[in-house]
């Protein structure tokens, strides 16, 4: 089939959960069922040997920023939207990515690594041993950065007291240098096993 349509078309999906407060796993299961029904999606997972990055502590120690209490709120399913004219709440664990920065508040290492994998276009394996949460404001250049999804980069999450895009784009380091200098971590290029999602079949959905 031609990839010019199904790979490039964009869709809005609106769905309402049958459960009043589904868990994250229930929500994922319902999304998979929706995609199978509307897009006839069939896929499977395979583990392949491929290029990866390993995230390690720098030899001089990490520079992770301890989260401050009160800077974010815990997200609850079916939380009501803010009143008109009021700013959106800042949720703990939220991550915002722009072409030259990543911002997160009280995020776990798994969440940081997942976003880093998307930015680099390659799986990142966490070997830092860090089990806590942290705040991050990472500034980097576009050198070595993959396209973060066909639809572009996501929005930003504002850290209290930190202005967005405060660093001149021309002065930003590569993301590898930024991770080392700003966070005390390092990325090593290796080859290793990584689980990939293989799409066996997909169709354009019929109009509503």
C-alpha positions, 0 to 999 in steps of 0.5 A: 500500500502507499504510505503517503496517506495512512502514515501522514493523515491525522485524526481526532479521537474522542472516546468516553470510558464506560468506567467512571474512574478507570485505572491507567491499565484499564484506559490503555486496554480500552484504547487498544480495543478502540484502535482495533475496532476503528483502525483494524489495528493488529500488532505484536511486540518483538525483541531485537538487537539494535542501537540503544543509549544507556543512561548512567551517572556521571563520574562526578555525581548526579546534579538532579534537582530535588522537587519542592513541595507544593509546586504541583498537584497529583493528577486524578482521573476525571478531574474537572477542568479549571474555571474559565480564565484560570491557568491550567494546574501543574500536575506532578510527573508532567513533562513538556518537550519543545524543540530545544528543551524539556521541562518536568516537575516531580518526575520519576526517572522512567518518565524522563527516560521515556521522553529522552527516547522520543527526543533521540529516536532511539531506546534509552535504558536507565542504569542510573539506579535513581529511584526518587523523583526530580525537577528538570529544565533541560536546554539543548540544541537541535544537533543529534535530536530526532523529530519528536513525532510526526506532529512535532513537539509537545507543549511546555510545562512551566517550572515555578520561578523559571522562564520558558526558553530563557536560553539563547538557542545559539548558545545551547549545547548538544543534548548529550552535553546538556544531560551531562552538564545540567543533570550529572548524567551521561548517555553511552551509545551501545547495542542491546536488546530492545522491545519494538512494536511491529504493526501487522495491519492497519486501515483508514477508519470509516467516516462517522 
